[in-house]
């Protein structure tokens, strides 16, 4: 069997991804997560008398905690595989990547395992976030004085 025949065989048995269905699922689940976030923010504002900005800070803390907690319990990976990108929003995705790296390397100890691998998956997000923030700040100073 040559390389071309093998490639055709692999393509024949590889399951086809349903992109339209996956996009619809991600859109609906992402919208539901956003809606629930707004409901939580409104509850924080009305029940605890928080300002809008303060309620959204607490909402971020709650979402990060929930994503990290569900990752630690092993739920989040299964939910993401079913809900596609709808659950992998920037805040929950970042919390998931940090928590999963911490869980994967905890057996290697606090320093060489957890400490050196904590931001292994999230390090690129932090790096490019800082770099892009730096350049956007320079552009803001240039164009807005």
RAGIHU-V768938 format. One line per field, one symbol per residue. ss: DSSP state (~ for helix, > for strand, _ for the rest). phi: phi as a letter, one per 30 degrees, with the letter a starting at -180 (. if undefined). burial: # if it has 16 or more other ideal C-beta (glycine too) atoms within 10 Angstrom, else .. A space follows every 50 residues. Layout:
ss = ???
phi = ???
burial = ???
This chain:
ss = __~~~~~~~~~~~_____~~~~~~~~~~~~~~~~~~~~~~~~~~~~~~__ _~~~~~~~~~~~~~~~~~~~~~~_~~~~~~~~~~~~___~~~~~~~~~~~ ~~~~~~~~_~~~~~~~~_____~~~~~~~~~~~~~~~~~~~~~~_
phi = .dddddddddddcddddcdddddddddddddddddddddddddddddcid dedddddddddddddddddddddiddddddddchddccdedddddddddd ddddcdddjdddcdddcecedcedddeddddddddddddddddci
burial = ........................##..##..#...#..##..##....# ....##..#...##..##.##....#...#..##.####..######### ##..#.......##..###.##.......................
